[in-house]
Amino acid sequence: MLGQARAKSAKVRWYRQEVTRLRIPERADLVTCHFDALNHVLDAADLERVFANVEATLQPAGSSSST
């Protein structure tokens, strides 16, 4: 699926990572989470780690949303 996504949009930087170990070299204006991905993070400490990683990825004025 990631290969197909890359073929459809060269403007987007696509990453494949474990969400609890999220590390993206760029800062982002927005982070989204689709298809109930967070429902698969069952441990509370792991979920806290996910949100800390998302916060570290966001620009200071960025935001996050879950759909």
N, C-alpha and C positions, 0 to 999 in steps of 0.2 A: 504494500500500500504506500509506503514511503517513497518508493521508486516512482510510482505512478503520480504521486503528488508533486515530486520534484520535476517530473516531465511536464506537468501542467502549469507550474508557476516557478519561473526562475527568479522572480522578485522576492520570494519568501525564503528565509533561512530555515531549513528543516533540520530538526535534531531528533535523534532516537536515544532516550535515556530513561533510566529508572527514576520515577518522579520523586522518590525520597532522596535521590542523590543529584537533583537538578543543578546543573552548572552550565550557564550560558555566558560566553565571553562578552557579549554586548549587553547593554542596559536596555530595557524595554519600556515603552509607554503604557502597554497593556498586556495583561496575561489572562488567557481564558482557559477554561477546563471544560471539555466536551464529553458527552456520552457517559455520564456518571462515573468518570475515571476515579474520582475521590472515594467512591463507594468501595473500591477495591483496596483501599488503604485501611486496614482493620485495626492496627495498633495506634493508640492515642499519641504516643511519642513520635511515631512515624508521620502521623498527620501534622503534628506541630512542626516537624522538620520540613515537610512539604511547604507549609505556609511561610516558614522562615526563609526557605530557598526562593520562593516566589517574591517575597519582600526584598531579598537581596538582588533579585533580577530587575526589579522595577526602578525606573527613574524616580527621583525624589517626589515628583509631582504625578507619578503614574497611579494606576488603579488596578484592581483585579476584579474579575467577575466569574461566576460559575454558571454554566447553562446546562 
